[in-house]
Amino acid sequence: MKYLIVGLGNIGREYEYTRHNIGFRVLDALAKASDIVFTDKRYGSVAEMKIKGRALILLKPSTYMNLSGNAVRYWMTQEKIPIENLLVVVDDLALPFGSLRLKGKGSDAGHNGLKHIQSILNTQEYARLRLGIGNDFPRGSQVDYVLENFSDNEEKELPAKLEICGEIIKNFCLAGIQNTMNQYNNKQ
């Protein structure tokens, strides 16, 4: 059984540690903990891992955030991955910093990466793991805020959150969306 785990972010050093790139950072932490490495392939950096007979394809799209759906569609088609085995990891302004929410479907909530994936796949029926980045910014400064680096205090808290995200991803593949939501949502 194959799963596509997509971490959303933007390529380039200038974006590496920004709030908007938390999806990339989650997958980087999972890859490091699993002793696997990413290779540049079509539409993104890809790493593969196995857990208990399941193959996980980790994807960090190289299409930039606003065109993430192109990479998702390509890898789902290439690897013949059904929509129920897709999990997208994304930053969320509506959640307090460090909060985690796993959902089996939902709106794009104004997130351009999710918006593009939804338009390309023509559905909202795919799982997403939202990691809260907070919303401590003046009105009208949303774009600047998501493209800023995390504060020093937030950076200190991130490793533990990234580790939990890795657990959630593995659990999603092993136990399914509902069991994983029951186990992890509202518990951090």
CYANA upper distance limits for C-alpha pairs under 8 A (distance plus 0.5 A):
  1 MET  CA     53 GLY  CA      7.76
  1 MET  CA     54 ARG  CA      5.59
  1 MET  CA     55 ALA  CA      6.70
  2 LYS  CA     54 ARG  CA      6.43
  2 LYS  CA     55 ALA  CA      5.22
  2 LYS  CA     56 LEU  CA      6.39
  2 LYS  CA     57 ILE  CA      7.91
  2 LYS  CA     79 GLU  CA      8.28
  2 LYS  CA     81 ILE  CA      6.69
  2 LYS  CA     85 ASN  CA      7.56
  3 TYR  CA     54 ARG  CA      8.07
  3 TYR  CA     55 ALA  CA      6.73
  3 TYR  CA     56 LEU  CA      5.35
  3 TYR  CA     57 ILE  CA      6.57
  3 TYR  CA     81 ILE  CA      6.87
  3 TYR  CA     85 ASN  CA      5.32
  3 TYR  CA     86 LEU  CA      6.47
  3 TYR  CA     87 LEU  CA      8.29
  3 TYR  CA    173 CYS  CA      7.51
  4 LEU  CA     56 LEU  CA      6.52
  4 LEU  CA     57 ILE  CA      5.41
  4 LEU  CA     58 LEU  CA      6.67
  4 LEU  CA     59 LEU  CA      7.72
  4 LEU  CA     75 TRP  CA      8.16
  4 LEU  CA     76 MET  CA      7.50
  4 LEU  CA     81 ILE  CA      7.37
  4 LEU  CA     85 ASN  CA      6.84
  4 LEU  CA     86 LEU  CA      5.44
  4 LEU  CA     87 LEU  CA      6.86
  5 ILE  CA     56 LEU  CA      7.34
  5 ILE  CA     57 ILE  CA      6.51
  5 ILE  CA     58 LEU  CA      5.34
  5 ILE  CA     59 LEU  CA      6.61
  5 ILE  CA     86 LEU  CA      6.58
  5 ILE  CA     87 LEU  CA      5.42
  5 ILE  CA     88 VAL  CA      6.45
  5 ILE  CA     89 VAL  CA      7.96
  5 ILE  CA    169 ILE  CA      8.30
  6 VAL  CA     23 GLY  CA      8.01
  6 VAL  CA     27 LEU  CA      8.48
  6 VAL  CA     58 LEU  CA      6.47
  6 VAL  CA     59 LEU  CA      5.25
  6 VAL  CA     60 LYS  CA      6.53
  6 VAL  CA     61 PRO  CA      8.05
  6 VAL  CA     72 VAL  CA      7.90
  6 VAL  CA     86 LEU  CA      8.20
  6 VAL  CA     87 LEU  CA      6.71
  6 VAL  CA     88 VAL  CA      5.19
  6 VAL  CA     89 VAL  CA      6.49
  7 GLY  CA     22 ILE  CA      8.12
  7 GLY  CA     23 GLY  CA      4.34
  7 GLY  CA     24 PHE  CA      5.38
  7 GLY  CA     25 ARG  CA      8.28
  7 GLY  CA     26 VAL  CA      7.47
  7 GLY  CA     27 LEU  CA      6.63
  7 GLY  CA     58 LEU  CA      8.13
  7 GLY  CA     59 LEU  CA      6.79
  7 GLY  CA     60 LYS  CA      5.83
  7 GLY  CA     61 PRO  CA      8.05
  7 GLY  CA     88 VAL  CA      6.43
  7 GLY  CA     89 VAL  CA      5.18
  7 GLY  CA     90 VAL  CA      6.94
  8 LEU  CA     20 HIS  CA      8.35
  8 LEU  CA     21 ASN  CA      6.93
  8 LEU  CA     22 ILE  CA      7.79
  8 LEU  CA     23 GLY  CA      5.05
  8 LEU  CA     24 PHE  CA      6.39
  8 LEU  CA     60 LYS  CA      6.87
  8 LEU  CA     61 PRO  CA      7.34
  8 LEU  CA     65 MET  CA      6.96
  8 LEU  CA     68 SER  CA      7.81
  8 LEU  CA     88 VAL  CA      7.69
  8 LEU  CA     89 VAL  CA      6.65
  8 LEU  CA     90 VAL  CA      6.07
  8 LEU  CA     91 ASP  CA      8.45
  8 LEU  CA    113 GLY  CA      7.51
  9 GLY  CA     15 TYR  CA      8.48
  9 GLY  CA     20 HIS  CA      6.43
  9 GLY  CA     21 ASN  CA      4.57
  9 GLY  CA     22 ILE  CA      7.31
  9 GLY  CA     23 GLY  CA      6.37
  9 GLY  CA     24 PHE  CA      6.13
  9 GLY  CA     60 LYS  CA      7.68
  9 GLY  CA     61 PRO  CA      7.85
  9 GLY  CA     64 TYR  CA      7.20
  9 GLY  CA     65 MET  CA      6.09
  9 GLY  CA     90 VAL  CA      8.47
 10 ASN  CA     15 TYR  CA      6.59
 10 ASN  CA     16 GLU  CA      8.05
 10 ASN  CA     20 HIS  CA      8.15
 10 ASN  CA     21 ASN  CA      6.74
 10 ASN  CA     61 PRO  CA      8.31
 10 ASN  CA     62 SER  CA      7.56
 10 ASN  CA     63 THR  CA      8.16
 10 ASN  CA     64 TYR  CA      5.19
 10 ASN  CA     65 MET  CA      6.07
 11 ILE  CA     15 TYR  CA      7.13
 11 ILE  CA     16 GLU  CA      7.72
 11 ILE  CA     61 PRO  CA      8.48
 11 ILE  CA     62 SER  CA      6.40
 11 ILE  CA     63 THR  CA      8.39
 11 ILE  CA     64 TYR  CA      6.81
 12 GLY  CA     16 GLU  CA      6.94
 15 TYR  CA     20 HIS  CA      8.37
 15 TYR  CA     21 ASN  CA      7.25
 15 TYR  CA    147 LEU  CA      7.36
 16 GLU  CA     21 ASN  CA      6.92
 17 TYR  CA     21 ASN  CA      7.01
 17 TYR  CA     22 ILE  CA      8.25
 17 TYR  CA    148 GLU  CA      8.42
 17 TYR  CA    149 ASN  CA      5.85
 17 TYR  CA    150 PHE  CA      7.59
 18 THR  CA     22 ILE  CA      7.76
 18 THR  CA    146 VAL  CA      7.12
 18 THR  CA    147 LEU  CA      5.72
 18 THR  CA    148 GLU  CA      5.51
 18 THR  CA    149 ASN  CA      4.58
 18 THR  CA    150 PHE  CA      6.80
 19 ARG  CA     91 ASP  CA      7.47
 19 ARG  CA    133 ILE  CA      6.87
 19 ARG  CA    145 TYR  CA      8.21
 19 ARG  CA    146 VAL  CA      5.54
 19 ARG  CA    147 LEU  CA      6.63
 19 ARG  CA    148 GLU  CA      6.76
 19 ARG  CA    149 ASN  CA      6.41
 19 ARG  CA    150 PHE  CA      6.56
 20 HIS  CA     90 VAL  CA      8.37
 20 HIS  CA     91 ASP  CA      6.36
 20 HIS  CA    146 VAL  CA      5.58
 20 HIS  CA    147 LEU  CA      6.49
 21 ASN  CA     25 ARG  CA      7.04
 21 ASN  CA     91 ASP  CA      7.89
 22 ILE  CA     26 VAL  CA      6.62
 22 ILE  CA     89 VAL  CA      8.48
 22 ILE  CA     90 VAL  CA      7.18
 22 ILE  CA     91 ASP  CA      6.43
 22 ILE  CA    131 LEU  CA      8.08
 23 GLY  CA     27 LEU  CA      7.01
 23 GLY  CA     60 LYS  CA      8.43
 23 GLY  CA     89 VAL  CA      5.49
 23 GLY  CA     90 VAL  CA      5.58
 23 GLY  CA     91 ASP  CA      7.19
 24 PHE  CA     28 ASP  CA      6.59
 24 PHE  CA     60 LYS  CA      6.46
 25 ARG  CA     29 ALA  CA      6.60
 25 ARG  CA    162 LEU  CA      8.00
 26 VAL  CA     30 LEU  CA      6.79
 26 VAL  CA     89 VAL  CA      8.17
 26 VAL  CA    162 LEU  CA      5.79
 26 VAL  CA    163 GLU  CA      8.39
 26 VAL  CA    165 CYS  CA      7.10
 26 VAL  CA    166 GLY  CA      7.51
 27 LEU  CA     31 ALA  CA      6.51
 27 LEU  CA     58 LEU  CA      7.30
 27 LEU  CA     59 LEU  CA      8.41
 27 LEU  CA     60 LYS  CA      8.19
 27 LEU  CA    166 GLY  CA      8.20
 28 ASP  CA     32 LYS  CA      6.59
 29 ALA  CA     33 ALA  CA      6.60
 29 ALA  CA    162 LEU  CA      6.89
 29 ALA  CA    163 GLU  CA      7.55
 29 ALA  CA    166 GLY  CA      8.02
 30 LEU  CA     34 SER  CA      6.56
 30 LEU  CA    162 LEU  CA      8.31
 30 LEU  CA    163 GLU  CA      7.78
 30 LEU  CA    166 GLY  CA      5.88
 31 ALA  CA     35 ASP  CA      6.43
 31 ALA  CA     36 ILE  CA      5.57
 31 ALA  CA     37 VAL  CA      6.74
 31 ALA  CA     38 PHE  CA      8.28
 31 ALA  CA     47 ALA  CA      7.90
 32 LYS  CA     36 ILE  CA      6.69
 32 LYS  CA     37 VAL  CA      7.82
 34 SER  CA     49 MET  CA      8.11
 36 ILE  CA     47 ALA  CA      7.21
 36 ILE  CA     48 GLU  CA      7.82
 36 ILE  CA     49 MET  CA      7.60
 37 VAL  CA     47 ALA  CA      6.31
 38 PHE  CA     45 SER  CA      6.09
 38 PHE  CA     46 VAL  CA      5.52
 38 PHE  CA     47 ALA  CA      4.98
 39 THR  CA     45 SER  CA      5.74
 39 THR  CA     46 VAL  CA      5.87
 39 THR  CA     47 ALA  CA      6.93
 40 ASP  CA     44 GLY  CA      6.45
 40 ASP  CA     45 SER  CA      4.85
 40 ASP  CA     46 VAL  CA      6.87
 41 LYS  CA     45 SER  CA      6.21
 41 LYS  CA     46 VAL  CA      7.01
 43 TYR  CA     61 PRO  CA      6.18
 43 TYR  CA     62 SER  CA      5.80
 43 TYR  CA     63 THR  CA      6.71
 43 TYR  CA     70 ASN  CA      8.09
 43 TYR  CA     71 ALA  CA      5.59
 43 TYR  CA     74 TYR  CA      8.26
 44 GLY  CA     59 LEU  CA      6.91
 44 GLY  CA     60 LYS  CA      5.91
 44 GLY  CA     61 PRO  CA      4.59
 44 GLY  CA     62 SER  CA      4.78
 44 GLY  CA     63 THR  CA      7.67
 44 GLY  CA     71 ALA  CA      7.45
 45 SER  CA     59 LEU  CA      6.32
 45 SER  CA     60 LYS  CA      5.65
 45 SER  CA     61 PRO  CA      6.94
 45 SER  CA     62 SER  CA      7.49
 46 VAL  CA     57 ILE  CA      7.29
 46 VAL  CA     58 LEU  CA      6.02
 46 VAL  CA     59 LEU  CA      5.26
 46 VAL  CA     60 LYS  CA      7.04
 47 ALA  CA     57 ILE  CA      6.45
 47 ALA  CA     58 LEU  CA      5.61
 47 ALA  CA     59 LEU  CA      7.31
 48 GLU  CA     55 ALA  CA      7.50
 48 GLU  CA     56 LEU  CA      6.16
 48 GLU  CA     57 ILE  CA      5.18
 48 GLU  CA     58 LEU  CA      6.56
 49 MET  CA     55 ALA  CA      6.41
 49 MET  CA     56 LEU  CA      5.74
 49 MET  CA     57 ILE  CA      7.20
 49 MET  CA     58 LEU  CA      8.44
 50 LYS  CA     54 ARG  CA      5.94
 50 LYS  CA     55 ALA  CA      5.09
 50 LYS  CA     56 LEU  CA      6.47
 51 ILE  CA     55 ALA  CA      7.21
 51 ILE  CA     56 LEU  CA      8.25
 51 ILE  CA    170 LYS  CA      8.18
 52 LYS  CA    174 LEU  CA      8.30
 54 ARG  CA    173 CYS  CA      7.85
 54 ARG  CA    174 LEU  CA      8.31
 61 PRO  CA     65 MET  CA      8.41
 61 PRO  CA     68 SER  CA      6.69
 61 PRO  CA     71 ALA  CA      6.26
 61 PRO  CA     72 VAL  CA      8.25
 62 SER  CA     68 SER  CA      8.48
 62 SER  CA     71 ALA  CA      8.21
 63 THR  CA     67 LEU  CA      5.99
 63 THR  CA     68 SER  CA      6.28
 63 THR  CA     70 ASN  CA      7.91
 63 THR  CA     71 ALA  CA      7.38
 64 TYR  CA     68 SER  CA      6.87
 65 MET  CA    112 ASN  CA      7.30
 65 MET  CA    113 GLY  CA      5.41
 66 ASN  CA    112 ASN  CA      5.81
 66 ASN  CA    113 GLY  CA      5.46
 66 ASN  CA    115 LYS  CA      8.46
 66 ASN  CA    116 HIS  CA      6.74
 67 LEU  CA     71 ALA  CA      8.28
 67 LEU  CA    113 GLY  CA      7.18
 67 LEU  CA    116 HIS  CA      6.45
 67 LEU  CA    117 ILE  CA      8.22
 68 SER  CA     72 VAL  CA      6.94
 68 SER  CA    113 GLY  CA      6.10
 68 SER  CA    114 LEU  CA      8.26
 68 SER  CA    116 HIS  CA      6.81
 68 SER  CA    117 ILE  CA      6.61
 69 GLY  CA     73 ARG  CA      6.46
 69 GLY  CA    113 GLY  CA      7.84
 69 GLY  CA    114 LEU  CA      8.33
 69 GLY  CA    116 HIS  CA      5.71
 69 GLY  CA    117 ILE  CA      4.29
 69 GLY  CA    118 GLN  CA      7.81
 69 GLY  CA    119 SER  CA      8.10
 69 GLY  CA    120 ILE  CA      6.04
 69 GLY  CA    121 LEU  CA      7.77
 70 ASN  CA     74 TYR  CA      6.67
 70 ASN  CA    117 ILE  CA      7.99
 70 ASN  CA    120 ILE  CA      7.53
 71 ALA  CA     75 TRP  CA      6.70
 72 VAL  CA     76 MET  CA      6.53
 72 VAL  CA    117 ILE  CA      7.59
 73 ARG  CA     77 THR  CA      6.57
 73 ARG  CA    120 ILE  CA      7.67
 73 ARG  CA    121 LEU  CA      7.36
 74 TYR  CA     78 GLN  CA      6.39
 75 TRP  CA     79 GLU  CA      6.34
 75 TRP  CA     80 LYS  CA      8.39
 75 TRP  CA     81 ILE  CA      8.39
 76 MET  CA     80 LYS  CA      6.03
 76 MET  CA     81 ILE  CA      5.30
 76 MET  CA     82 PRO  CA      7.57
 76 MET  CA     83 ILE  CA      8.43
 77 THR  CA     81 ILE  CA      7.16
 81 ILE  CA     85 ASN  CA      6.86
 81 ILE  CA     86 LEU  CA      7.86
 82 PRO  CA     86 LEU  CA      7.57
 83 ILE  CA    125 GLU  CA      8.12
 83 ILE  CA    126 TYR  CA      6.58
 84 GLU  CA    125 GLU  CA      8.46
 84 GLU  CA    126 TYR  CA      6.70
 84 GLU  CA    127 ALA  CA      7.80
 85 ASN  CA    173 CYS  CA      8.10
 86 LEU  CA    126 TYR  CA      6.74
 86 LEU  CA    127 ALA  CA      6.78
 87 LEU  CA    126 TYR  CA      7.30
 87 LEU  CA    127 ALA  CA      5.33
 87 LEU  CA    128 ARG  CA      5.74
 87 LEU  CA    129 LEU  CA      7.54
 87 LEU  CA    169 ILE  CA      8.41
 88 VAL  CA    126 TYR  CA      8.47
 88 VAL  CA    127 ALA  CA      6.86
 88 VAL  CA    128 ARG  CA      5.02
 88 VAL  CA    129 LEU  CA      6.61
 89 VAL  CA    128 ARG  CA      6.23
 89 VAL  CA    129 LEU  CA      5.22
 89 VAL  CA    130 ARG  CA      6.55
 89 VAL  CA    131 LEU  CA      8.06
 90 VAL  CA    128 ARG  CA      7.67
 90 VAL  CA    129 LEU  CA      6.75
 90 VAL  CA    130 ARG  CA      5.57
 90 VAL  CA    131 LEU  CA      6.73
 91 ASP  CA    130 ARG  CA      6.19
 91 ASP  CA    131 LEU  CA      5.52
 91 ASP  CA    132 GLY  CA      6.47
 91 ASP  CA    133 ILE  CA      6.72
 92 ASP  CA    111 HIS  CA      8.44
 92 ASP  CA    130 ARG  CA      6.24
 92 ASP  CA    131 LEU  CA      6.19
 92 ASP  CA    132 GLY  CA      5.22
 92 ASP  CA    133 ILE  CA      6.29
 92 ASP  CA    134 GLY  CA      7.92
 93 LEU  CA    132 GLY  CA      6.56
 93 LEU  CA    133 ILE  CA      6.02
 93 LEU  CA    134 GLY  CA      5.72
 93 LEU  CA    135 ASN  CA      5.87
 94 ALA  CA    132 GLY  CA      7.39
 94 ALA  CA    133 ILE  CA      8.46
 94 ALA  CA    134 GLY  CA      7.12
 94 ALA  CA    135 ASN  CA      7.30
 95 LEU  CA     99 SER  CA      6.57
 95 LEU  CA    100 LEU  CA      8.38
 95 LEU  CA    131 LEU  CA      7.83
 95 LEU  CA    132 GLY  CA      4.81
 95 LEU  CA    133 ILE  CA      7.08
 95 LEU  CA    134 GLY  CA      6.19
 95 LEU  CA    135 ASN  CA      8.30
 96 PRO  CA    132 GLY  CA      5.65
 96 PRO  CA    133 ILE  CA      6.65
 96 PRO  CA    134 GLY  CA      4.80
 96 PRO  CA    135 ASN  CA      7.71
 97 PHE  CA    131 LEU  CA      8.08
 97 PHE  CA    132 GLY  CA      5.09
 97 PHE  CA    133 ILE  CA      4.78
 97 PHE  CA    134 GLY  CA      4.88
 97 PHE  CA    154 GLU  CA      8.32
 98 GLY  CA    131 LEU  CA      6.69
 98 GLY  CA    132 GLY  CA      5.62
 98 GLY  CA    133 ILE  CA      6.94
 98 GLY  CA    134 GLY  CA      8.44
 98 GLY  CA    157 GLU  CA      8.38
 98 GLY  CA    158 LEU  CA      7.91
 98 GLY  CA    161 LYS  CA      6.92
 99 SER  CA    131 LEU  CA      6.32
 99 SER  CA    132 GLY  CA      5.40
 99 SER  CA    133 ILE  CA      8.46
 99 SER  CA    188 GLN  CA      7.35
100 LEU  CA    129 LEU  CA      7.54
100 LEU  CA    130 ARG  CA      6.20
100 LEU  CA    131 LEU  CA      5.28
100 LEU  CA    132 GLY  CA      6.75
100 LEU  CA    165 CYS  CA      8.44
100 LEU  CA    185 ASN  CA      7.18
100 LEU  CA    186 ASN  CA      8.00
100 LEU  CA    188 GLN  CA      7.79
101 ARG  CA    129 LEU  CA      6.25
101 ARG  CA    130 ARG  CA      5.65
101 ARG  CA    131 LEU  CA      7.22
101 ARG  CA    181 MET  CA      8.29
101 ARG  CA    184 TYR  CA      8.35
101 ARG  CA    185 ASN  CA      5.96
101 ARG  CA    186 ASN  CA      7.89
102 LEU  CA    127 ALA  CA      7.72
102 LEU  CA    128 ARG  CA      6.37
102 LEU  CA    129 LEU  CA      4.95
102 LEU  CA    130 ARG  CA      6.77
102 LEU  CA    177 ILE  CA      8.45
102 LEU  CA    180 THR  CA      8.34
102 LEU  CA    181 MET  CA      6.25
102 LEU  CA    184 TYR  CA      8.32
102 LEU  CA    185 ASN  CA      6.93
103 LYS  CA    127 ALA  CA      6.05
103 LYS  CA    128 ARG  CA      6.02
103 LYS  CA    129 LEU  CA      7.02
103 LYS  CA    177 ILE  CA      8.18
103 LYS  CA    181 MET  CA      7.60
104 GLY  CA    125 GLU  CA      7.23
104 GLY  CA    126 TYR  CA      6.25
104 GLY  CA    127 ALA  CA      4.63
104 GLY  CA    128 ARG  CA      7.03
104 GLY  CA    177 ILE  CA      6.94
104 GLY  CA    178 GLN  CA      8.39
105 LYS  CA    124 GLN  CA      6.08
105 LYS  CA    125 GLU  CA      5.03
105 LYS  CA    126 TYR  CA      5.57
105 LYS  CA    127 ALA  CA      5.95
105 LYS  CA    128 ARG  CA      7.59
106 GLY  CA    124 GLN  CA      6.08
106 GLY  CA    125 GLU  CA      7.38
106 GLY  CA    126 TYR  CA      8.39
107 SER  CA    124 GLN  CA      6.75
108 ASP  CA    112 ASN  CA      7.96
108 ASP  CA    114 LEU  CA      5.54
108 ASP  CA    115 LYS  CA      5.68
108 ASP  CA    118 GLN  CA      8.00
108 ASP  CA    124 GLN  CA      8.35
110 GLY  CA    115 LYS  CA      7.62
111 HIS  CA    115 LYS  CA      6.53
112 ASN  CA    116 HIS  CA      6.66
113 GLY  CA    117 ILE  CA      6.86
114 LEU  CA    118 GLN  CA      6.50
115 LYS  CA    119 SER  CA      6.74
116 HIS  CA    120 ILE  CA      6.60
117 ILE  CA    121 LEU  CA      6.44
117 ILE  CA    122 ASN  CA      8.47
118 GLN  CA    122 ASN  CA      5.91
118 GLN  CA    123 THR  CA      5.78
118 GLN  CA    124 GLN  CA      6.14
119 SER  CA    123 THR  CA      7.57
127 ALA  CA    177 ILE  CA      8.05
135 ASN  CA    142 GLN  CA      8.50
137 PHE  CA    141 SER  CA      6.64
137 PHE  CA    142 GLN  CA      7.22
137 PHE  CA    145 TYR  CA      6.87
138 PRO  CA    142 GLN  CA      8.25
141 SER  CA    145 TYR  CA      6.66
142 GLN  CA    146 VAL  CA      6.81
143 VAL  CA    147 LEU  CA      6.81
144 ASP  CA    148 GLU  CA      6.73
150 PHE  CA    154 GLU  CA      6.30
150 PHE  CA    155 GLU  CA      6.52
151 SER  CA    155 GLU  CA      6.65
152 ASP  CA    156 LYS  CA      6.91
153 ASN  CA    157 GLU  CA      7.17
154 GLU  CA    158 LEU  CA      6.68
155 GLU  CA    159 PRO  CA      8.11
157 GLU  CA    161 LYS  CA      7.35
158 LEU  CA    162 LEU  CA      6.49
159 PRO  CA    163 GLU  CA      6.71
160 ALA  CA    164 ILE  CA      6.91
161 LYS  CA    165 CYS  CA      6.75
162 LEU  CA    166 GLY  CA      6.88
163 GLU  CA    167 GLU  CA      7.00
164 ILE  CA    168 ILE  CA      6.72
165 CYS  CA    169 ILE  CA      6.68
166 GLY  CA    170 LYS  CA      6.80
167 GLU  CA    171 ASN  CA      6.53
168 ILE  CA    172 PHE  CA      6.49
168 ILE  CA    180 THR  CA      7.19
168 ILE  CA    184 TYR  CA      7.68
169 ILE  CA    173 CYS  CA      7.03
170 LYS  CA    174 LEU  CA      6.74
171 ASN  CA    175 ALA  CA      5.93
171 ASN  CA    176 GLY  CA      7.45
171 ASN  CA    180 THR  CA      6.47
172 PHE  CA    176 GLY  CA      5.20
172 PHE  CA    177 ILE  CA      5.87
172 PHE  CA    179 ASN  CA      8.38
172 PHE  CA    180 THR  CA      6.15
175 ALA  CA    179 ASN  CA      6.51
175 ALA  CA    180 THR  CA      7.05
176 GLY  CA    180 THR  CA      6.70
177 ILE  CA    181 MET  CA      6.52
178 GLN  CA    182 ASN  CA      6.70
179 ASN  CA    183 GLN  CA      6.65
180 THR  CA    184 TYR  CA      6.52
180 THR  CA    185 ASN  CA      8.42
181 MET  CA    185 ASN  CA      5.75
183 GLN  CA    187 LYS  CA      8.14
184 TYR  CA    188 GLN  CA      7.81
